Amino acid sequence: MNTPYADLMKFFQTASSRGKPEFISPNRKIFEDKAVVLRRFDEDRTGDPILIVPPQAGHHSSIADYAPGQSLVQTCLKHTAHPVYVIEWKSSTLSRREETIDDLVQQVMLCVKKAGAPVVLAGLCQGGWLATIYSALFPGDVRALMLAAAPIDFTAGGGKIQDIVNTLPLMYYQYLVNCGGGNMSGDLMLMGWKMMNAYDRFVRDYLNLWIHVRDENYLKRTKTFSRWYEYTQDISGRWYLEAVEKLFMQNRLIKGTLEVLCEYVDLQNISCPLALLAGERDDITLIPQVHNLELYASTPRDQIFKAVIPLAGHISVFMGRRALQHEWPAALAFVEEAAYSIKGRIAASDLTGLAAAG
């Protein structure tokens, strides 16, 4: 029965909905250690795996398999015949607070080996710059590289994050890490994300919830999102500070001065097919920050897929219905053709040979 009291109860129950998010598709654990769980989502497919690398930005990796109709995992299963794996990142502990970007790359390496190289790497947001670093260091392990809302050219075009890192000194971020006992607190990161769009998060979202309080479908969608968005995970303070200073402030990945595993990361080592997806309204990772990889990689232009998803904000690039129904299937089809057709194999082989000769 719809009464003001019942409406208030629904409003507060929905607004305060919490809980650990889960992957929605059947899967099984392939490997687990202190930092990661590697999950496989198909039964017995063969061929090069698709390995999805979700972001570590304070939230759970289930964003890759978020909800029916909003699952990158299900899109990959539907539109390809490849095995599909996802790296599930664990929340950092005090014993892991000194982990570095080197450690992240080694964790990806372990998952690549368990899944079976070469792989199609699909990096989402922070998982994208990590996948790009891996692809440059170990190009033989990567059949194709797909990036969604992933900053590569960190300072291109400005944006809200650049405004923040250009305003606040590194000492501020060090203070935040100290508050977390050496880790970057997921709760602090969540508050930071909310403050970037404070009116939307603290006013508009609640107004919309009240307007739709008698719409059961709206309430269900809101609860699902809150379960993912409000559930936080900590990350190592050391690699967080490395990323802030060396990537967001100094843009070393593009400049070729980022050292990982005792080697400078050279984006010219990447010659595999690329798919670069950005959101038209993404104020976290701007379009050129994603697309500019084409200017530094050695991949031939006819083996690069670029898309701007209309009206898409940041996470909508990899979990939005529009992107998963249109741009992702197109990107997957492009990568399949570029990486596995005779023409694509010859082009990649020629480029690898030229790089080796140089």
C-alpha positions in Angstrom: 0.0 0.0 0.0 1.4 3.4 -1.0 1.4 5.8 2.0 3.8 8.5 3.0 5.1 6.3 5.8 5.7 3.4 3.4 7.4 5.8 0.9 9.7 7.0 3.7 10.6 3.4 4.6 11.4 2.5 1.0 13.5 5.6 0.6 15.6 5.0 3.7 16.0 1.3 3.1 17.1 1.9 -0.5 19.4 4.8 0.4 21.1 2.8 3.1 21.4 -0.5 1.1 24.8 -2.0 1.5 26.5 -5.4 1.1 29.4 -7.0 -0.8 28.9 -7.0 -4.5 29.1 -10.3 -6.4 29.8 -11.5 -9.9 26.5 -12.4 -11.5 27.6 -15.0 -14.0 28.6 -18.6 -13.2 32.4 -18.8 -12.7 35.1 -20.8 -11.0 38.3 -19.9 -9.2 41.4 -20.8 -11.3 43.9 -19.3 -8.9 44.0 -17.3 -5.7 46.8 -15.7 -3.6 47.0 -12.8 -1.1 46.4 -10.2 -3.8 44.2 -11.6 -6.5 41.6 -14.2 -7.5 41.6 -15.3 -11.1 38.0 -16.3 -12.2 37.0 -18.2 -15.4 33.5 -17.7 -16.8 33.2 -20.3 -19.5 33.2 -24.1 -19.3 35.4 -25.5 -22.0 36.3 -23.0 -24.6 39.7 -23.1 -26.3 41.9 -20.5 -27.9 43.4 -17.3 -26.7 41.7 -16.1 -23.5 40.2 -12.7 -23.0 41.6 -11.5 -19.7 39.6 -8.5 -18.2 41.6 -6.3 -15.8 39.2 -4.3 -13.7 40.3 -1.1 -11.9 41.6 -0.8 -8.4 40.1 2.5 -7.4 38.4 1.7 -4.2 35.7 -0.6 -5.6 35.1 -4.3 -6.3 36.1 -6.0 -9.5 32.6 -7.3 -10.1 32.0 -4.1 -12.2 33.1 -6.3 -15.1 30.1 -8.6 -14.5 27.8 -6.0 -12.9 24.2 -6.9 -13.8 22.1 -8.6 -16.5 22.5 -6.5 -19.7 25.4 -4.6 -18.0 28.0 -7.3 -17.9 31.2 -7.0 -20.0 31.8 -10.7 -19.2 28.5 -11.7 -20.8 29.2 -9.4 -23.8 32.5 -11.2 -24.4 30.9 -14.6 -24.0 28.1 -13.7 -26.4 30.2 -12.1 -29.1 33.3 -14.2 -29.1 34.2 -17.9 -28.8 37.2 -17.2 -26.5 37.6 -18.2 -22.9 36.8 -15.3 -20.6 38.7 -14.6 -17.4 38.6 -11.7 -14.9 41.1 -10.6 -12.3 39.4 -10.0 -9.0 41.6 -7.7 -6.9 41.6 -8.2 -3.1 41.5 -5.3 -0.6 45.0 -4.4 0.5 46.1 -5.3 4.1 48.8 -3.8 6.3 51.2 -6.6 5.2 50.7 -5.5 1.6 51.0 -1.7 2.0 54.5 -1.6 0.4 53.4 -3.2 -2.8 54.5 -1.2 -5.9 53.5 -0.9 -9.5 56.1 -3.6 -10.1 54.0 -5.9 -7.9 50.9 -5.1 -9.8 52.6 -6.0 -13.1 53.8 -9.3 -11.6 50.3 -10.1 -10.4 49.0 -9.6 -14.0 51.8 -11.7 -15.3 50.8 -14.6 -13.0 47.2 -14.4 -14.2 48.3 -14.3 -17.8 50.3 -17.4 -17.3 47.5 -19.2 -15.5 45.0 -18.2 -18.2 47.4 -19.1 -20.9 49.4 -16.6 -23.0 48.9 -15.0 -25.4 45.8 -13.2 -24.2 43.5 -10.5 -25.3 43.9 -8.0 -22.5 40.9 -5.8 -21.7 41.9 -3.1 -19.2 39.2 -0.9 -17.6 40.1 2.5 -16.1 43.2 1.9 -13.8 43.3 -1.6 -15.1 43.9 -0.1 -18.5 47.1 1.7 -17.8 48.3 -1.5 -16.0 47.4 -3.6 -19.0 49.2 -1.2 -21.2 52.4 -1.3 -19.1 52.2 -5.1 -19.2 51.7 -5.1 -23.0 54.8 -2.9 -23.5 57.0 -5.0 -21.2 55.8 -8.4 -22.5 54.4 -7.9 -26.0 54.7 -11.6 -26.8 52.1 -12.3 -24.1 49.4 -10.0 -25.6 47.5 -10.9 -28.8 45.4 -7.6 -28.6 44.9 -4.8 -26.2 41.5 -3.3 -25.4 41.2 -0.2 -23.2 38.0 1.4 -21.8 38.1 4.8 -20.1 41.8 4.1 -19.3 44.1 7.0 -18.9 47.3 6.6 -20.9 48.3 10.2 -21.8 47.4 11.4 -18.3 47.6 15.1 -18.8 46.0 15.4 -22.2 43.0 17.7 -22.3 43.0 18.4 -18.5 39.9 17.3 -16.7 38.8 17.1 -13.0 41.6 14.7 -11.9 44.2 16.9 -13.5 42.7 20.0 -11.8 43.1 18.2 -8.5 46.6 16.9 -8.9 47.8 20.3 -10.2 46.3 22.0 -7.2 47.2 19.7 -4.3 50.9 18.8 -3.6 52.1 15.3 -3.2 52.3 15.8 0.5 48.5 15.9 0.6 48.3 12.4 -0.9 51.0 11.2 1.5 48.9 12.4 4.4 45.9 10.4 3.1 48.0 7.3 3.0 49.3 7.9 6.5 45.7 8.1 7.6 45.2 4.6 6.3 48.3 3.2 8.1 50.2 2.9 4.9 47.3 1.9 2.6 45.0 4.3 0.7 41.7 3.8 2.3 38.8 2.8 0.0 36.5 5.0 2.2 38.6 8.0 1.5 38.8 7.3 -2.2 35.0 6.9 -2.3 34.6 10.3 -0.5 36.9 11.8 -3.1 34.9 10.4 -6.0 31.7 11.8 -4.5 33.2 15.2 -3.8 34.2 15.5 -7.5 30.4 15.7 -8.2 29.2 16.7 -4.8 25.8 18.1 -5.8 24.9 15.0 -7.8 26.0 12.5 -5.1 24.7 14.3 -2.1 21.6 16.1 -3.4 20.4 15.0 -6.9 20.7 11.2 -6.3 18.4 11.5 -3.2 16.0 13.8 -5.0 15.7 11.3 -7.8 15.3 8.4 -5.4 12.4 10.2 -3.7 10.8 11.1 -7.0 10.9 7.4 -8.0 10.3 5.9 -4.6 7.2 4.0 -5.9 9.0 2.6 -9.0 10.2 -0.8 -7.9 12.5 -1.2 -10.9 14.2 2.0 -10.1 14.6 1.0 -6.5 16.1 -2.4 -7.5 18.6 -0.7 -9.9 19.5 1.8 -7.1 20.1 -1.0 -4.6 22.3 -2.9 -7.1 24.4 0.2 -7.8 24.7 1.1 -4.1 25.9 -2.4 -3.3 28.8 -1.9 -5.7 29.5 1.8 -5.3 29.4 2.0 -1.5 31.4 -1.2 -0.9 35.1 -0.1 -0.7 38.5 -1.8 -0.8 41.8 -0.4 0.2 44.9 -0.3 -2.1 48.6 -0.2 -1.3 49.7 3.3 -0.3 53.0 2.9 -2.0 51.7 2.1 -5.5 49.0 4.7 -5.1 51.6 7.4 -4.4 53.7 6.1 -7.3 50.7 6.4 -9.6 49.9 9.9 -8.4 53.4 11.2 -8.8 54.8 9.4 -11.8 51.6 9.0 -13.9 49.0 11.7 -13.0 51.5 14.4 -12.2 54.6 13.6 -14.3 52.9 11.6 -17.2 55.9 9.3 -17.4 54.2 6.5 -19.2 53.8 8.7 -22.3 57.3 10.3 -21.9 59.0 6.9 -21.8 60.5 7.6 -18.3 58.4 5.2 -16.3 60.6 2.4 -14.9 58.9 -0.9 -14.1 60.8 -4.1 -13.2 64.1 -2.4 -13.8 63.1 -1.4 -17.4 61.8 1.7 -19.0 58.3 1.2 -20.4 58.4 1.8 -24.1 55.0 2.1 -25.7 56.6 1.5 -29.1 56.9 -2.1 -28.1 53.1 -2.4 -28.5 52.4 -3.6 -32.0 49.3 -5.7 -31.5 45.7 -4.6 -32.5 44.2 -2.0 -30.3 40.7 -1.1 -29.3 40.4 2.3 -27.5 37.0 3.2 -26.0 36.2 6.5 -24.4 33.0 8.2 -23.0 31.6 11.4 -24.5 30.8 12.7 -21.0 33.6 11.0 -19.0 35.0 13.7 -16.7 37.4 11.2 -15.1 39.3 10.0 -18.2 39.0 12.4 -21.1 38.9 11.1 -24.7 42.4 12.1 -25.7 43.8 10.5 -22.6 42.6 7.1 -24.0 42.9 7.6 -27.7 46.4 9.1 -27.7 47.9 5.7 -27.2 47.7 5.4 -31.0 50.3 8.1 -31.3 52.9 6.2 -29.3 52.3 2.5 -30.0 53.7 0.8 -33.2 50.4 -0.7 -34.1 49.4 0.1 -37.8 46.5 2.6 -38.0 44.3 0.1 -39.8 44.6 -2.2 -36.7 43.4 0.4 -34.3 39.7 0.7 -33.3 38.6 3.9 -31.7 35.2 4.8 -30.4 33.5 7.5 -28.3 30.4 6.2 -26.6 27.6 8.8 -26.9 26.5 10.4 -23.6 28.6 7.9 -21.6 30.2 8.8 -18.3 33.2 7.0 -16.9 32.0 3.6 -15.8 29.3 3.5 -18.5 32.1 2.9 -21.0 32.5 -0.6 -19.6 29.2 -1.4 -17.9 26.6 0.8 -19.7 23.9 -0.8 -21.8 24.6 1.3 -24.9 28.4 0.5 -24.9 27.9 -3.2 -24.3 25.2 -3.5 -27.0 27.1 -1.5 -29.7 30.7 -0.3 -29.2 32.0 -3.4 -27.4 30.6 -5.9 -29.9 32.1 -3.8 -32.7 35.4 -3.6 -30.9 35.5 -7.4 -30.2 34.7 -8.1 -33.9 37.4 -5.7 -35.0 40.0 -7.3 -32.7 39.0 -10.7 -33.9 39.6 -9.7 -37.5 42.8 -7.8 -36.9 44.4 -10.3 -34.6 43.3 -13.6 -36.2 42.8 -13.0 -39.9 45.7 -13.9 -42.2 46.2 -10.3 -43.0 46.3 -9.3 -39.4 48.8 -12.1 -38.5 51.1 -11.1 -41.4 51.0 -7.4 -40.4 51.8 -8.1 -36.8 54.5 -10.5 -37.8 56.2 -8.0 -40.1 56.0 -5.3 -37.4 57.5 -7.6 -34.8 60.3 -8.5 -37.2 61.1 -4.9 -37.9 61.2 -4.1 -34.2 63.5 -6.9 -33.5 65.8 -5.9 -36.4 65.9 -2.3 -35.1 
